[in-house]
Amino acid sequence: MKRQLILEDGSVFVGEGFGGSNYQMGEIVFNTGMSGYQEVISDLSYCAQIVLMTYPMIGNYGINRDDFESIEPAIFGLVVSEYCEYPNNWRSDESIDTFLASNDIPGLAGIDTRKLTKLIRKEGTMKAIMADMDVDVDATVAMLKAAPYPTGQVAQVSTQKAFQVPNRGRRVVLIDYGAKQGIVRELSSRGCDLKIMPYTSTVQEVMNLKPDGIMLSNGPGDPRELTQAIENIRALIGQIPIFGICLGHQLIALASGAKIDKLKFGHRGANQPVMNLLTGKVEITSQNHSFSVNEESLANTDLEVTHRNLNDKSVEGLACPEKNLFSVQYHPEAAPGPEDANYLFDTFMRVMDAQGGNK
Ligand SMILES: NC(=O)CC[C@H](N)C(=O)O
């Protein structure tokens, strides 16, 4: 069955449809990972985005039980050059086609993904929607142009109720803006007793749990929308050790008085080089973000830059050691790529322990 992808600038890409058919307008973005498509599909930070995979074949090792980053994927669509109908791997349970179909997420295959990537690199990310072949393209382009970017994604993906992942170690509150399972896995494997809380949790609700540390998760959308969360974080900074990842990092920056800008087409993939400015070491990192910290605006804050992206020199890490506060823009928990950045979870343990954390 033929299907098309229509972009805000009037471009149309016709290919073969697979997966589901719940067409929703989203931001078209590209990811350069050679593997890790299951983690991408199920990463809640992609809520309201249609993801183009630049690697030419996707789905060859199927979908398995172990690699999900969330229970219910929130991605609005997947665009690939070729998808593999018959995956071959001992862990594979099903194909991406059947997985996307059972979650009603539309897929599009057989388009020139390199051409589309170049277009996004040139024009920046834009609004897009998949559609059946009989849809009125001009009317769809007009609709895309007129529509605002999706908002309110964190409210859609954050847990409604607090819940526990018990353990015997340090007590950590994980504020869930759309947290990846990888963060839960890394904290649990270090013995942390986790309380996973909705993004609407108040300062009092967090403090009542007497946590040793607070983890601010990744999450979808524009961090500047989350005004109440930013205020809460401002009140928590300095009281308890805080570690932020991706959206959590951006919220720490906003709570500290810095500004956030939107990148032209973001960083998404598993091979982004980042320099740790404290050690001079380079880490190969997994990334998925559209927004980034405005470096000049850090002059008004007590945050120092600890990590920098070596491709575009953007800010990748921040810290205020006196306040036991640190954060990174990339994903130290990520499983699809190298694990160079995993040490940051050990740093978090050390910071909590130095404050007398409950080991
Ligand atoms: N993975 C994330 O947490 C992404 C953060 C934010 N939504 C961005 O796109 O920049």
The ligand as a MOL file (V3000), in Angstrom:
LIG
                    3D

  0  0  0     0  0            999 V3000
M  V30 BEGIN CTAB
M  V30 COUNTS 10 9 0 0 0
M  V30 BEGIN ATOM
M  V30 1 N 15.7520 13.3570 25.1200 0
M  V30 2 C 15.3420 14.4650 25.7210 0
M  V30 3 O 15.1660 14.5150 26.9300 0
M  V30 4 C 15.0230 15.6330 24.8190 0
M  V30 5 C 14.8410 16.9560 25.5300 0
M  V30 6 C 14.0590 17.9590 24.7140 0
M  V30 7 N 12.7410 17.4730 24.4700 0
M  V30 8 C 14.7760 18.2570 23.4170 0
M  V30 9 O 14.3560 17.8000 22.3850 0
M  V30 10 O 15.7560 18.9550 23.4030 0
M  V30 END ATOM
M  V30 BEGIN BOND
M  V30 1 1 1 2
M  V30 2 2 2 3
M  V30 3 1 2 4
M  V30 4 1 4 5
M  V30 5 1 5 6
M  V30 6 1 6 7
M  V30 7 1 6 8
M  V30 8 2 8 9
M  V30 9 1 8 10
M  V30 END BOND
M  V30 END CTAB
M  END
